């Protein structure tokens, strides 16, 4: 069952799907198109997905209802942030780390489809404050 796969296998499958899309279509599409394509590919592979999920969070005693949106949340375990720019920005990875901390998730992927070689546009972001537990 995909939901119970180790997190490293899960991120590997997500990256493999993204590379397949990028090899076929290359850079140049909108972020929303890559998100839709990646969601479709992951769905075909049997993953549970949430797209553009609004994630509320609390800070001190204040509940922030509309804090941020997650591009993709795969199997409720891996956050995927999608970009499509030829000008990567270090703030993108920090944004993913903030999301991971707020959601108490251990791993996220930043995938920038705007690069010539997708492998150059993939960053794995780790939240060392969250438990990194794989199912037995």
C-alpha positions as CSV (number, residue, x, y, z in Angstrom):
1,X,0.0,0.0,0.0
2,X,1.4,3.4,-1.0
3,X,0.3,5.1,2.1
4,X,2.6,2.9,4.2
5,X,5.7,3.2,2.1
6,X,8.9,4.6,3.8
7,X,9.1,8.3,3.3
8,X,12.3,8.1,1.2
9,X,10.5,5.8,-1.3
10,X,7.6,8.2,-1.3
11,X,9.8,11.2,-2.1
12,X,11.6,9.1,-4.7
13,X,8.3,8.2,-6.5
14,X,7.3,11.9,-6.5
15,X,10.6,12.9,-8.0
16,X,10.5,10.1,-10.6
17,X,7.0,11.3,-11.6
18,X,8.2,14.9,-11.9
19,X,11.2,14.0,-14.0
20,X,9.0,11.9,-16.3
21,X,6.7,15.0,-16.9
22,X,9.7,17.4,-17.4
23,X,11.4,15.0,-19.8
24,X,8.3,14.9,-22.0
25,X,7.3,18.6,-21.8
26,X,10.3,20.6,-20.6
27,X,10.1,24.0,-19.0
28,X,7.8,26.8,-20.1
29,X,4.4,25.8,-18.7
30,X,2.6,27.6,-15.9
31,X,3.0,26.3,-12.3
32,X,-0.7,25.3,-12.3
33,X,-0.2,23.1,-15.3
34,X,2.8,21.3,-13.7
35,X,0.8,20.9,-10.5
36,X,-2.2,19.4,-12.4
37,X,0.1,17.0,-14.4
38,X,2.0,15.9,-11.3
39,X,-1.2,15.4,-9.3
40,X,-2.6,13.3,-12.2
41,X,0.5,11.2,-12.4
42,X,0.7,10.6,-8.7
43,X,-3.1,9.8,-8.6
44,X,-2.5,7.2,-11.4
45,X,0.2,5.7,-9.2
46,X,-2.2,5.3,-6.4
47,X,-1.2,8.1,-4.0
48,X,-3.7,10.1,-1.9
49,X,-3.5,13.8,-2.7
50,X,-4.7,17.1,-1.5
51,X,-4.2,20.0,-4.0
52,X,-4.2,23.7,-3.0
53,X,-5.3,22.7,0.5
54,X,-5.7,25.7,2.8
55,X,-3.8,25.0,6.0
56,X,-4.9,26.8,9.1
57,X,-2.5,27.1,12.1
58,X,-2.3,28.7,15.5
59,X,0.2,31.1,16.9
60,X,0.0,31.8,20.6
61,X,-3.7,32.0,21.2
62,X,-4.6,33.2,17.7
63,X,-6.0,30.8,15.0
64,X,-5.0,31.8,11.5
65,X,-7.6,30.3,9.2
66,X,-6.0,31.3,5.9
67,X,-2.3,31.0,6.5
68,X,-1.1,29.3,3.4
69,X,-1.9,26.9,0.7
70,X,-0.1,23.6,0.0
71,X,0.4,22.9,-3.7
72,X,0.3,19.2,-3.1
73,X,0.2,17.1,0.0
74,X,1.0,13.5,-0.8
75,X,-0.4,10.7,1.5
76,X,-0.6,13.4,4.2
77,X,3.1,12.9,4.7
78,X,5.1,14.8,2.0
79,X,4.5,18.5,1.1
80,X,5.3,19.4,-2.5
81,X,5.8,23.0,-3.5
82,X,5.9,23.6,-7.3
83,X,7.6,26.5,-9.1
84,X,8.2,27.2,-12.8
85,X,10.8,29.9,-12.9
86,X,14.2,30.4,-14.5
87,X,15.1,32.5,-11.5
88,X,15.2,30.3,-8.4
89,X,15.1,32.1,-5.1
90,X,16.5,30.8,-1.8
91,X,13.3,32.0,-0.1
92,X,11.4,29.2,-1.8
93,X,13.2,26.5,0.3
94,X,12.7,28.6,3.5
95,X,9.0,28.9,2.6
96,X,8.8,25.1,2.4
97,X,10.5,24.7,5.8
98,X,8.1,27.2,7.4
99,X,5.2,25.1,6.0
100,X,6.7,21.9,7.3
101,X,7.2,23.4,10.7
102,X,3.6,24.6,10.9
103,X,2.2,21.3,9.7
104,X,4.7,19.3,11.8
105,X,5.9,17.3,8.8
106,X,9.4,16.0,8.4
107,X,10.0,16.3,4.7
108,X,9.0,18.5,1.7
109,X,10.0,18.8,-1.9
110,X,10.6,22.0,-3.8
111,X,10.3,21.2,-7.5
112,X,11.1,23.9,-10.0
113,X,10.0,22.9,-13.4
114,X,11.6,26.0,-14.9
115,X,15.1,24.6,-15.0
116,X,16.7,23.1,-18.1
117,X,17.4,19.8,-16.2
118,X,14.8,19.1,-13.6
119,X,17.4,17.4,-11.3
120,X,18.9,20.9,-10.9
121,X,15.5,22.2,-9.8
122,X,14.7,19.7,-7.1
123,X,15.3,20.4,-3.4
124,X,14.5,18.1,-0.5
125,X,13.7,20.2,2.6
126,X,13.9,18.6,6.0
127,X,12.3,19.8,9.1
128,X,14.5,18.5,12.0
129,X,11.8,19.5,14.5
130,X,9.3,16.9,13.3
131,X,9.5,13.2,14.0
132,X,10.9,11.2,11.1
133,X,9.0,8.0,11.6
134,X,8.3,5.4,9.0
135,X,5.7,2.7,9.5
136,X,7.0,-0.8,10.5
